[in-house]
Amino acid sequence: MIKARPIHPDFQFFLDLKSQEVIDLYSNLRHYILELNPDSNELLYHTHALTAVFSISEKLSDAFCMIPIYTNHLSLGFNKGTLLKDPNKLLTGTGNLIRHIDVKATIDYRNPKVKALVQEAIDFAIKDKDKPTKFVGQTFSKIKTNH
């Protein structure tokens, strides 16, 4: 069992505005991703969605997955989803690269098929990375706050 990484206060501020169901689901999914890759860096954004991006470096371009949280739901996004093998047809979306899995319950991601997809995304990001990372297991907030 890994030591739980605390949620950054900037992110927590906006997360607390969501329903308890969304907060609980996000917290569980975040913990799951960090269990699968404890060394991943977490990049935090608040744009059209409150989003935690998981990267093998400090760069968004090296990200392997993300959790965007919308008003009443969230998803597990894959930054280079169109480049991943998806034999179980789990991924949806129409963008040039990004694909996602809708998340309504823990069973939507805590299963062997999604675990394999996340691992493939991690492996792809490692192979695709062009420069060594300076940071491991860090959180970077890109959120502008006034609180």
C-alpha positions as CSV (number, residue, x, y, z in Angstrom):
1,M,0.0,0.0,0.0
2,I,1.4,3.3,-1.0
3,K,1.4,6.3,1.3
4,A,-1.5,8.5,0.2
5,R,-0.5,11.7,-1.6
6,P,-2.5,14.6,-0.2
7,I,-4.7,16.6,-2.6
8,H,-3.3,20.0,-3.3
9,P,-5.1,22.8,-1.5
10,D,-5.8,24.7,-4.7
11,F,-7.5,21.7,-6.2
12,Q,-9.3,20.8,-2.9
13,F,-10.8,24.3,-2.8
14,F,-12.7,23.7,-6.1
15,L,-13.3,20.0,-5.5
16,D,-15.2,20.8,-2.3
17,L,-17.7,22.6,-4.4
18,K,-18.8,19.3,-6.0
19,S,-21.3,16.8,-4.7
20,Q,-20.0,14.3,-2.1
21,E,-20.6,11.5,-4.6
22,V,-18.3,13.1,-7.2
23,I,-15.7,13.9,-4.6
24,D,-15.6,10.3,-3.4
25,L,-15.5,8.9,-6.9
26,Y,-12.6,11.3,-7.9
27,S,-10.7,10.5,-4.7
28,N,-11.0,6.8,-5.3
29,L,-10.0,7.0,-9.0
30,R,-7.1,9.3,-8.2
31,H,-5.8,6.9,-5.6
32,Y,-6.2,4.0,-8.1
33,I,-4.1,5.9,-10.7
34,L,-1.4,6.7,-8.1
35,E,-1.4,3.0,-7.0
36,L,-0.7,2.0,-10.6
37,N,2.0,4.6,-11.1
38,P,3.2,6.1,-7.7
39,D,6.0,8.0,-9.5
40,S,3.6,9.9,-11.7
41,N,3.6,13.7,-11.5
42,E,0.2,15.3,-11.1
43,L,-0.6,18.5,-13.0
44,L,-3.7,20.4,-11.8
45,Y,-5.9,22.7,-13.9
46,H,-9.1,24.5,-13.6
47,T,-10.5,25.5,-17.0
48,H,-13.8,24.2,-18.4
49,A,-13.3,21.3,-16.0
50,L,-11.4,20.8,-12.8
51,T,-8.7,18.4,-14.0
52,A,-5.9,16.3,-12.6
53,V,-3.5,15.2,-15.2
54,F,-1.0,12.3,-14.6
55,S,2.3,12.5,-16.3
56,I,5.6,10.7,-16.4
57,S,7.4,14.1,-16.3
58,E,6.5,17.6,-15.4
59,K,5.2,18.2,-18.9
60,L,1.6,18.0,-20.1
61,S,2.9,16.4,-23.4
62,D,4.2,13.4,-21.4
63,A,0.8,12.8,-19.7
64,F,-0.7,9.3,-19.8
65,C,-4.2,10.0,-18.4
66,M,-6.3,12.6,-16.7
67,I,-9.4,12.9,-14.6
68,P,-11.6,15.8,-15.7
69,I,-14.4,16.7,-13.2
70,Y,-17.4,18.4,-14.6
71,T,-20.5,19.7,-12.8
72,N,-22.0,16.4,-11.9
73,H,-19.7,13.7,-13.4
74,L,-16.1,12.8,-14.2
75,S,-14.2,10.7,-16.7
76,L,-10.9,8.9,-17.1
77,G,-9.3,10.5,-20.1
78,F,-6.3,9.3,-22.1
79,N,-4.2,12.0,-23.6
80,K,-3.1,9.8,-26.5
81,G,-6.1,7.5,-26.5
82,T,-6.3,7.2,-30.3
83,L,-2.8,5.8,-30.3
84,L,-3.6,3.1,-27.7
85,K,-4.7,-0.4,-28.5
86,D,-8.2,-0.7,-27.2
87,P,-9.3,-4.3,-27.9
88,N,-12.3,-4.1,-25.5
89,K,-13.6,-0.8,-27.1
90,L,-13.6,1.0,-23.8
91,L,-12.7,4.4,-25.1
92,T,-15.1,6.9,-26.5
93,G,-14.7,10.4,-28.0
94,T,-14.1,12.0,-31.4
95,G,-11.0,14.2,-30.8
96,N,-7.8,13.8,-32.8
97,L,-5.9,12.2,-29.8
98,I,-8.0,12.3,-26.5
99,R,-10.4,9.4,-25.7
100,H,-12.1,8.8,-22.4
101,I,-14.1,6.4,-20.3
102,D,-17.2,7.7,-18.5
103,V,-17.0,7.1,-14.8
104,K,-20.2,6.7,-12.8
105,A,-19.0,4.0,-10.3
106,T,-15.8,2.3,-9.2
107,I,-16.6,-0.7,-11.3
108,D,-16.2,1.6,-14.4
109,Y,-12.4,1.6,-13.8
110,R,-11.5,-0.9,-11.1
111,N,-11.3,-3.8,-13.4
112,P,-8.6,-5.7,-15.3
113,K,-9.5,-4.2,-18.7
114,V,-9.1,-0.6,-17.6
115,K,-6.0,-1.5,-15.5
116,A,-4.4,-2.9,-18.7
117,L,-5.4,0.2,-20.7
118,V,-3.9,2.5,-18.0
119,Q,-0.7,0.4,-18.0
120,E,-0.5,0.6,-21.8
121,A,-0.9,4.4,-21.6
122,I,1.9,4.6,-19.0
123,D,4.2,2.4,-21.2
124,F,3.4,4.4,-24.3
125,A,4.2,7.7,-22.5
126,I,7.5,6.3,-21.3
127,K,8.5,5.2,-24.8
128,D,7.3,8.5,-26.3
129,K,9.1,10.8,-23.8
130,D,11.9,12.7,-25.4
131,K,13.8,14.1,-22.3
132,P,14.4,12.7,-18.8
133,T,12.2,14.1,-16.1
134,K,13.5,16.3,-13.3
135,F,10.6,15.4,-11.0
136,V,9.1,12.2,-9.7
137,G,5.9,11.9,-7.7
138,Q,5.3,15.6,-7.4
139,T,2.2,17.8,-7.7
140,F,2.1,21.0,-9.7
141,S,-0.8,23.3,-9.4
142,K,-1.6,25.4,-12.5
143,I,-4.7,26.7,-10.8
144,K,-5.1,30.4,-10.3
145,T,-6.9,31.0,-7.0
146,N,-8.1,34.0,-5.0
147,H,-8.9,32.2,-1.8
